Amino acid sequence: MFLATPKDQWSSLWTQERPSAQILQRLVVLASESLRALEEQLMDPLSEQDVKMVFRPPLDFYDVLIHLNTNHIPRHLESVDRPVKSVSRGVVKNSSAGNILFPVVDYDPVQLYLRELRDAFNDLALFFYDKHGGEVIAVLWKPVSFQPQPFKVSSMKGRKVTTLNNELVCVPNVEAILEDFEILGEGLIKSVEARTEKWTI
């Protein structure tokens, strides 16, 4: 996907494989709904104006929500809705200089956790997070990964064996995966909320 210019109509040096068709379709829907909501607000100047609403994603679309502990979100003050109270995140006190706080470079435990989730479960799910102070990591199961696969020892990562039509097949072990989400994010996450049960056969 790239922006074509008059001098570069057929290809681009910046062409990327992303976003996927699924995510691109979702972006189109969100953009059209955001435009509609903003146009309604601008056409009615007497109504209450809240342009921030287009930056608050609806969470009912996702299958799992991982709620984060706000004390460990270093960019929490960058969120669309600023928190009422905040703590110093990502700083270390210098004992020799008194009470001077020094920032810790690249201290972002949420991004590290997100990277671990994507590395471990990329074949089963998509993970979405607002890096500017988001309090939730949203998870969307990949429908293809929930189709029963023939039993193979090499494809047992995150899966369990069950029988379907008297044949051994592998299906994702969602309960164990949700438990892994909690174990990987121990201390960083408040809770893991399963919102759908699409994985049941």
Solvent accessible surface area in square Angstrom, and as a share of the most:
residue,aa,sasa,rsa
1,M,126,0.56
2,F,74,0.31
3,L,164,0.82
4,A,66,0.51
5,T,70,0.40
6,P,120,0.76
7,K,199,0.85
8,D,47,0.25
9,Q,102,0.45
10,W,223,0.78
11,S,73,0.47
12,S,20,0.13
13,L,164,0.82
14,W,188,0.66
15,T,71,0.41
16,Q,120,0.53
17,E,171,0.77
18,R,194,0.71
19,P,42,0.26
20,S,54,0.35
21,A,87,0.67
22,Q,83,0.37
23,I,48,0.25
24,L,66,0.33
25,Q,110,0.49
26,R,54,0.20
27,L,89,0.44
28,V,84,0.48
29,V,62,0.35
30,L,60,0.30
31,A,64,0.50
32,S,61,0.40
33,E,84,0.38
34,S,30,0.19
35,L,105,0.52
36,R,118,0.43
37,A,12,0.09
38,L,52,0.26
39,E,87,0.39
40,E,101,0.45
41,Q,22,0.10
42,L,131,0.65
43,M,163,0.73
44,D,67,0.35
45,P,104,0.66
46,L,172,0.86
47,S,46,0.30
48,E,160,0.72
49,Q,87,0.38
50,D,49,0.25
51,V,84,0.48
52,K,94,0.40
53,M,84,0.37
54,V,39,0.22
55,F,133,0.55
56,R,97,0.35
57,P,84,0.53
58,P,63,0.39
59,L,61,0.30
60,D,108,0.56
61,F,84,0.35
62,Y,21,0.08
63,D,0,0.00
64,V,0,0.00
65,L,4,0.02
66,I,0,0.00
67,H,49,0.22
68,L,1,0.00
69,N,40,0.20
70,T,40,0.23
71,N,85,0.43
72,H,66,0.29
73,I,2,0.01
74,P,36,0.22
75,R,79,0.29
76,H,7,0.03
77,L,82,0.41
78,E,87,0.39
79,S,22,0.14
80,V,44,0.25
81,D,77,0.40
82,R,163,0.60
83,P,32,0.20
84,V,163,0.93
85,K,168,0.71
86,S,51,0.33
87,V,76,0.44
88,S,79,0.51
89,R,36,0.13
90,G,15,0.15
91,V,53,0.30
92,V,90,0.51
93,K,138,0.59
94,N,42,0.22
95,S,113,0.73
96,S,106,0.68
97,A,45,0.35
98,G,43,0.42
99,N,130,0.67
100,I,93,0.47
101,L,78,0.39
102,F,95,0.40
103,P,101,0.64
104,V,63,0.36
105,V,127,0.73
106,D,133,0.69
107,Y,84,0.32
108,D,28,0.15
109,P,30,0.19
110,V,0,0.00
111,Q,54,0.24
112,L,94,0.47
113,Y,8,0.03
114,L,6,0.03
115,R,141,0.51
116,E,83,0.37
117,L,0,0.00
118,R,103,0.38
119,D,105,0.55
120,A,31,0.24
121,F,15,0.06
122,N,87,0.45
123,D,74,0.38
124,L,2,0.01
125,A,1,0.01
126,L,34,0.17
127,F,9,0.04
128,F,57,0.24
129,Y,39,0.15
130,D,64,0.33
131,K,103,0.44
132,H,77,0.34
133,G,1,0.01
134,G,11,0.11
135,E,80,0.36
136,V,30,0.18
137,I,0,0.00
138,A,5,0.04
139,V,0,0.00
140,L,11,0.06
141,W,9,0.03
142,K,54,0.23
143,P,94,0.59
144,V,107,0.61
145,S,9,0.06
146,F,29,0.12
147,Q,106,0.47
148,P,51,0.32
149,Q,64,0.28
150,P,89,0.56
151,F,86,0.36
152,K,119,0.50
153,V,122,0.70
154,S,108,0.69
155,S,40,0.26
156,M,58,0.26
157,K,123,0.52
158,G,28,0.27
159,R,37,0.14
160,K,86,0.36
161,V,61,0.35
162,T,49,0.28
163,T,92,0.54
164,L,67,0.33
165,N,134,0.69
166,N,155,0.80
167,E,112,0.50
168,L,100,0.50
169,V,14,0.08
170,C,0,0.00
171,V,11,0.06
172,P,7,0.04
173,N,38,0.20
174,V,0,0.00
175,E,102,0.46
176,A,39,0.30
177,I,1,0.01
178,L,26,0.13
179,E,102,0.46
180,D,56,0.29
181,F,0,0.00
182,E,84,0.38
183,I,109,0.55
184,L,74,0.37
185,G,2,0.02
186,E,146,0.65
187,G,50,0.48
188,L,17,0.08
189,I,23,0.12
190,K,137,0.58
191,S,52,0.34
192,V,27,0.16
193,E,67,0.30
194,A,50,0.39
195,R,95,0.35
196,T,41,0.24
197,E,122,0.55
198,K,129,0.55
199,W,40,0.14
200,T,87,0.50
201,I,133,0.68
